[in-house]
Amino acid sequence: GAVVSQHPSRVICKSGTSVKIECRSLDFQATTMFWYRQFPKQSLMLMATSNEGSKATYEQGVEKDKFLINHASLTLSTLTVTSAHPEDSSFYICSAISPSGQETQYFGPGTRLLVL
Amino acid sequence: GESVGLHLPTLSVQEGDNSIINCAYSNSASDYFIWYKQESGKGPQFIIDIRSNMDKRQGQRVTVLLNKTVKHLSLQIAATQPGDSAVYFCAENFVYGNQFYFGTGTSLTVIP
């Protein structure tokens, strides 16, 4: 089946620093990936759609200068949280559309970000 | 079409009983729906999907029902097992885009 990985799985950083999270499709090519954010005991909130070779599409209310997305290849999308603050602490999850012809999304294992 | 970020509803069932988890979706233009299972600290796992031209689809121990009239989706789990304990989300896909929007989710606890 389609496998999506994320790195790192956990990261702790100081306030004001930037953190990069990688999302990789391991056994398929993904022209489109998605980034979600999830707070404890809440649902997943779509942040942006990452398109290979073009600019990401951000959901309303998501600051594109704060959450930089780069989809440089068909197997890698990165999310950089710039000048992170404690309120950015969250669980960040990426997904990629399966190449099977259906629109099913396969999710990565998530990255737990803690900003001190 | 955004998910609602409120506290999760909970459902407790006895092992071996059937579970029914409900979801109300927001957009009548949605044409594809997926149920996901999420265990603590992990990403969501695909369970079953259904398109808007169907009202029922069955998988292994799971059945999804779709009622487009009232924009309601349900997931039925037969003979619930302790390993089924997790948070379950429905996600809807709009016909004119490939983004998915998640429902609130339900936390299922199976009592041995």
Interface residues (C-beta under 8 A of the other chain):
Chain A: V4 Q6 T32 F34 Y36 F39 K41 Q42 S43 L44 M45 L46 T49 E59 Q60 F91 I93 S95 I97 Q102 E103 T104 Q105 Y106 F107 G108 P109 G110 R112
Chain B: E2 S3 V4 G5 L6 H7 L8 Y32 I34 Y36 G41 K42 G43 P44 Q45 F46 D49 F89 A91 N93 N98 Q99 F100 Y101 F102 G103 T104 G105 S107
